């Protein structure tokens, strides 16, 4: 319907050439219908940072609901037939919530009366002679009855008398939201974000999201281990994650990465906007 040149953008062409640097095809010609750049025209010089990559967000609202969104920058010069990677459910993003049962001290009540014992009603406490002479003509069912040996004097006692503490499991709502960035093939192979959530949910004792996330994407984590001897050579195994954990009515920020840096921003507990690229704090 249109010529190839219709889809051409100079920025994408420079990214393509950067990806081919040092490979066959580095001097690839422009598509048909696209004019070459004039001398001095701006382009990628091989040194200036080229912005591209994943954009992810995790959000916790005032009601304790979590959500996550992830968009990938893709892979320049990917092999034909390669499927999109990071924004795949379970691999590049994940959110879930569940109920934990925690042991907590709670109140328990017991009755002071054993089932086999009986309580005398006020009518049974009357002097037997007076009871039958006064009430016998009016209430035929009142007649002399043998005293029960296990009867106890009637008294207005509370239904529940004894108070004690006991261990009872109480439900606790918990949730996580995770967004990942990095080498998509590694994230797909490990189902990285879903696996991180499973570590947090099913391990015993249950670790925090920060601990689970570092186990997956921190230095010497599962992402890095999955690359084997290809680590630090092809980009395989590199990546990072951001996340929010909701527990005990509060949100907790979690983040980690195993590469040189990861652009990230968040709002802390004091409502202050913060952003970082590397591990160290800076002004």
Number of C-alpha atoms within 10 A of each C-alpha: 3 6 11 11 13 9 8 14 10 14 12 12 15 16 18 15 19 18 15 16 13 10 10 8 10 13 11 10 10 13 13 9 11 15 9 10 11 7 6 6 6 10 13 15 10 10 6 8 8 13 7 11 13 16 16 21 20 22 17 19 9 9 7 16 14 21 18 18 18 20 18 20 16 17 15 13 12 11 8 6 6 9 12 15 22 29 25 19 16 22 26 30 30 27 22 16 17 12 13 16 12 11 12 12 12 12 10 13 13 11 12 12 14 7 7 7 11 14 13 13 11 10 10 15 11 11 9 14 10 10 16 18 12 11 13 14 10 10 10 9 10 17 14 11 8 6 8 10 7 9 12 11 11 13 10 5 9 10 11 12 11 11 11 10 11 13 12 14 13 13 13 13 14 19 23 30 29 34 30 33 28 27 21 25 17 24 29 19 12 17 19 29 30 21 17 27 22 14 20 22 23 10 10 8 8 14 14 16 26 21 17 22 29 21 17 26 30 23 17 13 17 19 28 24 16 18 17 11 10 13 15 13 9 10 15 22 27 25 25 25 28 25 26 26 25 20 18 9 11 13 21 16 17 20 21 23 25 21 18 10 14 20 10 16 13 16 11 12 11 6 8 8 10 10 12 15 13 14 11 6 8 8 3
